[in-house]
Amino acid sequence: MKVFIEAFKYAVENSEELISALGEHLLLVAVPVGIGVLAGLPLGLVSSRSRSASTLLINGFNSFRVIPSLAVLFVTIPYLGLTFQAAAIALTILVMPPILISTDVAFRSINPAILEAAKGMGMAPGQILRKIEIPLAMPVIVAGIKTSTVEAIASATLAAFIGAGGLGSFIVLGFSLYDNAILLVGAIPVALLALIAEVSLSLLQRSLQPPVK
């Protein structure tokens, strides 16, 4: 209990730095996830339409994913320096596979009979995509976005190792000073952010589920 009291006191005494680090952390999450959604959704759709594209895209991004995020961070340093851009690239590589794979699976899982019925009603391909496929695919797509967001929140702490800021700066400082109270000042908000993202996106996913008849 004492360490939590010390962490609270440290957070209050350094509230400006904590708020600044929180803002940096949220930006480190929002930018990669945003890029992942903008790129992953259309690529996932293309992947679901073509087996060769699926093999190329999914295997390609998964091969990047096996590389530790910290390793990617250090590889980008010679080209981008100790910058936000370096951290954003590493995190984007991390968040892309779950979004891409969930989008691919979502569209492939749609019952072909539903699509045939829509075609039989005279709906154009664009109408089928907008009115049938996307609404049915959204719950699974959101599940992929949820996974990516939670992973990005946790992994964004690594940005502190290259001086890109975020809540990880308190964790790094706590480790270097062997001070668990300072470490908790960074770790607790990260855990809370991950929990908030998990719960809120799970609720969104549930709300998008088609009603059971």
C-alpha positions as CSV (number, residue, x, y, z in Angstrom):
1,M,0.0,0.0,0.0
2,K,2.9,2.4,0.8
3,V,4.2,2.2,-2.7
4,F,0.8,3.2,-4.1
5,I,0.7,6.2,-1.7
6,E,4.2,7.3,-2.8
7,A,3.1,6.9,-6.5
8,F,0.1,9.1,-5.9
9,K,2.2,11.8,-4.2
10,Y,4.7,11.7,-7.1
11,A,2.0,11.9,-9.7
12,V,0.5,15.0,-7.9
13,E,3.8,16.7,-7.6
14,N,4.6,16.0,-11.2
15,S,1.1,16.4,-12.6
16,E,2.2,18.6,-15.5
17,E,4.7,16.1,-16.7
18,L,2.2,13.3,-16.3
19,I,-0.5,15.1,-18.3
20,S,2.1,15.8,-21.0
21,A,3.2,12.2,-21.1
22,L,-0.4,11.0,-21.3
23,G,-1.0,13.2,-24.3
24,E,2.1,11.9,-26.0
25,H,1.1,8.4,-25.2
26,L,-2.4,8.9,-26.7
27,L,-0.9,10.4,-29.8
28,L,1.5,7.4,-30.1
29,V,-1.5,5.1,-30.1
30,A,-3.9,7.2,-32.2
31,V,-1.6,7.8,-35.1
32,P,-0.5,4.1,-35.7
33,V,-4.1,2.8,-35.1
34,G,-5.5,5.5,-37.5
35,I,-3.0,4.5,-40.2
36,G,-3.7,0.9,-39.5
37,V,-7.4,1.4,-40.0
38,L,-7.0,3.5,-43.1
39,A,-4.6,1.1,-44.7
40,G,-5.7,-2.2,-43.2
41,L,-9.4,-2.1,-44.1
42,P,-9.0,-1.7,-47.9
43,L,-6.1,-4.1,-47.9
44,G,-8.2,-6.6,-45.9
45,L,-11.0,-6.2,-48.4
46,V,-8.7,-6.9,-51.3
47,S,-7.2,-9.8,-49.4
48,S,-10.6,-11.3,-48.9
49,R,-11.4,-11.2,-52.6
50,S,-8.1,-12.9,-53.8
51,R,-6.3,-15.9,-52.4
52,S,-3.0,-14.8,-53.9
53,A,-3.4,-11.3,-52.4
54,S,-4.3,-12.8,-49.1
55,T,-1.2,-15.0,-49.0
56,L,1.0,-12.1,-50.0
57,L,-0.5,-9.5,-47.6
58,I,-1.1,-11.5,-44.5
59,N,2.1,-13.5,-44.7
60,G,4.0,-10.3,-45.5
61,F,2.7,-8.3,-42.5
62,N,2.9,-11.3,-40.2
63,S,6.6,-11.6,-41.1
64,F,7.1,-8.0,-39.9
65,R,5.2,-8.7,-36.7
66,V,7.6,-11.4,-35.5
67,I,10.3,-8.7,-35.3
68,P,10.1,-7.2,-31.8
69,S,8.8,-3.6,-31.7
70,L,11.9,-2.5,-29.8
71,A,14.1,-3.9,-32.5
72,V,12.2,-2.0,-35.2
73,L,12.5,1.2,-33.1
74,F,16.3,0.9,-33.0
75,V,16.5,0.0,-36.7
76,T,14.7,3.2,-37.6
77,I,16.9,5.4,-35.4
78,P,19.7,5.8,-38.1
79,Y,17.2,7.1,-40.6
80,L,14.7,9.0,-38.5
81,G,16.6,9.7,-35.3
82,L,15.1,9.7,-31.8
83,T,11.8,10.9,-33.0
84,F,8.0,10.4,-32.8
85,Q,8.1,9.2,-36.4
86,A,10.4,6.3,-35.6
87,A,8.0,5.1,-32.8
88,A,5.0,5.6,-35.0
89,I,6.4,3.4,-37.8
90,A,7.3,0.6,-35.3
91,L,3.8,0.7,-33.8
92,T,2.1,0.8,-37.2
93,I,3.9,-2.4,-38.1
94,L,2.6,-3.9,-34.9
95,V,-1.1,-2.9,-35.3
96,M,-1.5,-3.7,-39.0
97,P,-1.8,-7.5,-38.9
98,P,-4.8,-7.8,-36.5
99,I,-6.7,-5.2,-38.5
100,L,-5.8,-6.7,-41.8
101,I,-6.5,-10.3,-40.7
102,S,-9.8,-9.5,-39.0
103,T,-11.0,-7.6,-42.1
104,D,-10.1,-10.5,-44.3
105,V,-11.8,-13.0,-42.1
106,A,-14.9,-10.8,-41.7
107,F,-15.6,-10.5,-45.4
108,R,-14.8,-14.2,-46.1
109,S,-17.2,-15.3,-43.3
110,I,-20.3,-13.7,-44.8
111,N,-22.8,-16.4,-45.8
112,P,-22.7,-16.6,-49.7
113,A,-26.4,-17.2,-49.7
114,I,-27.0,-13.7,-48.3
115,L,-24.9,-12.3,-51.2
116,E,-26.7,-14.3,-53.8
117,A,-30.0,-13.2,-52.4
118,A,-28.8,-9.5,-52.7
119,K,-27.7,-10.1,-56.3
120,G,-31.1,-11.7,-57.0
121,M,-32.8,-8.6,-55.7
122,G,-30.9,-6.6,-58.4
123,M,-28.4,-4.9,-56.0
124,A,-25.2,-3.6,-57.6
125,P,-21.8,-4.7,-56.3
126,G,-21.3,-1.3,-54.6
127,Q,-24.7,-1.5,-52.9
128,I,-24.0,-5.0,-51.7
129,L,-20.7,-3.9,-50.2
130,R,-22.2,-0.9,-48.5
131,K,-25.5,-2.2,-47.3
132,I,-24.8,-5.9,-46.8
133,E,-21.1,-6.8,-46.5
134,I,-19.8,-3.9,-44.4
135,P,-22.5,-4.0,-41.7
136,L,-22.1,-7.8,-41.4
137,A,-18.3,-7.6,-41.3
138,M,-18.1,-4.7,-38.8
139,P,-18.2,-6.7,-35.5
140,V,-15.2,-8.8,-36.5
141,I,-13.4,-5.8,-37.9
142,V,-13.9,-3.9,-34.6
143,A,-12.5,-7.0,-32.8
144,G,-9.3,-6.6,-34.8
145,I,-9.1,-2.9,-34.1
146,K,-9.6,-3.6,-30.4
147,T,-6.7,-6.0,-30.4
148,S,-4.5,-3.5,-32.2
149,T,-5.4,-0.7,-29.9
150,V,-4.7,-2.6,-26.7
151,E,-1.4,-3.8,-28.1
152,A,-0.5,-0.3,-29.2
153,I,-1.3,1.1,-25.8
154,A,1.0,-1.4,-24.1
155,S,3.8,-1.2,-26.7
156,A,3.8,2.6,-26.9
157,T,5.7,2.5,-23.5
158,L,8.7,1.3,-25.5
159,A,8.9,4.7,-27.3
160,A,10.5,6.1,-24.1
161,F,13.6,4.1,-24.9
162,I,14.3,6.3,-27.9
163,G,13.2,9.5,-26.3
164,A,9.8,9.7,-28.0
165,G,8.0,10.3,-24.7
166,G,4.8,8.8,-23.5
167,L,3.9,7.2,-20.2
168,G,6.8,4.8,-20.7
169,S,9.2,7.6,-19.7
170,F,8.0,7.1,-16.1
171,I,8.5,3.4,-16.3
172,V,12.0,3.8,-17.7
173,L,12.8,6.4,-15.0
174,G,11.5,4.1,-12.3
175,F,13.6,1.2,-13.6
176,S,16.8,3.4,-13.8
177,L,16.2,4.7,-10.2
178,Y,15.0,1.4,-8.8
179,D,11.9,3.3,-7.7
180,N,8.7,1.3,-7.9
181,A,6.6,4.3,-7.1
182,I,7.7,6.2,-10.2
183,L,7.3,3.1,-12.3
184,L,3.7,2.8,-11.1
185,V,3.0,6.4,-12.2
186,G,3.6,5.2,-15.7
187,A,2.3,1.6,-15.5
188,I,-1.1,2.3,-13.8
189,P,-2.3,4.8,-16.5
190,V,-1.2,2.4,-19.2
191,A,-3.2,-0.4,-17.6
192,L,-6.2,1.9,-17.2
193,L,-6.0,3.0,-20.9
194,A,-5.8,-0.6,-22.0
195,L,-8.8,-1.5,-19.9
196,I,-10.9,1.5,-21.1
197,A,-10.1,0.6,-24.8
198,E,-10.9,-3.1,-24.2
199,V,-14.3,-2.3,-22.6
200,S,-15.4,0.5,-24.9
201,L,-14.5,-1.3,-28.1
202,S,-16.1,-4.5,-26.8
203,L,-19.3,-2.6,-26.2
204,L,-19.1,-1.1,-29.7
205,Q,-18.5,-4.6,-31.1
206,R,-21.5,-5.9,-29.2
207,S,-23.7,-3.0,-30.4
208,L,-22.8,-3.8,-34.0
209,Q,-23.8,-7.5,-33.8
210,P,-26.9,-8.2,-35.9
211,P,-30.0,-9.0,-33.8
212,V,-30.7,-12.7,-33.3
213,K,-34.1,-13.6,-34.7
